[in-house]
């Protein structure tokens, strides 16, 4: 059954009112824009095909901080051509609180089998001592692709 909200349903009421006001203003927030476009691509293959032809080459920066809907967008848009470049660092995923899912970058090879992984392991900003300490801490992360950081 339904689990009662600790706040007596206040957050749900605020969310419902927020959604009602958005609709009344014919407005959409960022999450709505993502979801509505995902729905549009799924419901209208002709529209998806048009955008697949427009976006033949796709670059995604900070891929470790994408959410599930953004990942689904990418799967749909890149499916036709496969011309995809994603830049990211699984050790720097910091936006889980807003829905980012590091598994998007961790599972990239399963989603895009032809992808080539290029590890950028040389650090130009920090000393060897800092790199060593950071590597020692990061090594304890359970889910990571792994890399060997180094510096001159």
N, C-alpha and C positions, 0 to 999 in steps of 0.2 A: 504494500500500500504506500500511500504518500507519507513522507517523513515531515513532521511539522517543523517549520522554520524556527530557529532559535530566537529570531526577532519578531515572531508573531506574524510573519508574512509581510513585514514592512518593505523589505527589499523587492519582493515580487510586485507589490503595489506601485512602488516607485518606478520599476522597470515597465510595467504595463502602462502607467501614465506617460512615461517618456515615449514609448512606442506610439501611443495614441496621439500625442502632440506632434511627433514626426509625421505621422500620416495626415494629420489635419493641415500641416504646412507643406504637404507634398515634398517632404525632405527625407534624406537618408543620411545615416552616419557612416563612418568608414567601414565598420563591420557589415552594415547593410549593403554597401556598394560591392564588397567582396562576394557576399552570399547571393545577391541578386544577379550578378554577372555569372556566377557559377551555375545558378539555376537557368539563366538564359542559354548558356552554352550546352547544358544537358538537355534542355527542352527543345532547342532549335539547332540541329546539326548544321544547317545552312549558315547560321550566324557564326558558329564555331569555325566552320571551314573558311569563312571570310577572314576571320582574325588569325587563323593559322597561316593563311597566305600573306597577310600583312606583316605578321611577326615571325618571319622565317628564321631570324637569329635572335636568341634571347639570352640576356645577361642578368643574373641575379646576384646581387652583392649581399653580404651578411646572411647567407643562406641558413646558417645555424639558428637564426632568429625568425624564421618563417613559421606560420601557424598551419593548421591542417587545411583550411580553406585555400590559402595561398599555394600550398603544395598541390592541391587538387587542380587549381588553375594551371599550374605549371605542367602537370601531367597531361592535361587536355591540350594546352597550346603547343607544347613541344612534341606531341605524339606524331604529327604529320612529317616534320622535317628532321627532328632530333638534333637540331643545331642549338646546343645549349651550353652555356658556360656559367657555372655556379662558383662563387667565391665565398669561402667561409672557414671558420675554425671551430670545430666541435668543442674545443676547450674554452671558448669564449661565449658560449650561449648564456645570455643573462636576462632574457625576457620571458622566462617561463610564466611569470606572474600575469602576463598579458596574452598568454596562449601560445607562445613560441614552443616548438617541439623539436628538440635536437635530433630526434629520430629521423627527421626529414633528411638531414645531411648524413647521418650514420647509415641510412638505408639507400642512399643514392644509387649505389651500384646495383641493387636489386630492382629499383624503379627504372634505371637507365643503364642496362647491361653494357652498352658500348662506351660508357663514360670512361675517360682516362683521368686518374687522380694524380695531381701534381702537388707534392708537399713543398711548401715554402718554409723551410726549417731554419734558415739563417736569420738571426735577429740582429738588427743594426742599431738598436737603441739601448740595449742593456749590457752590463758587464757579465762575464762568465759566472761570477758568484751569484748574481741575481738570476740568471738563466738556470743555474744548477738548483737553487732553492725553489724556483717556480716549477721546474721539472719534477722535483721530488714531491711537491704538493699535488700537482696535477696527476701524477702517476696513480694516485689513489682513487681517481674518478672511475666509477664502475663502467660507464658507457662512453667509450671514446675510440677514435680511429688510431690514435697513436702517432707520435712523431718524435724525432730526435733534434731538439733545438740546439743551436750552437751559435757562437759569435766569435769574431776575431779578437 
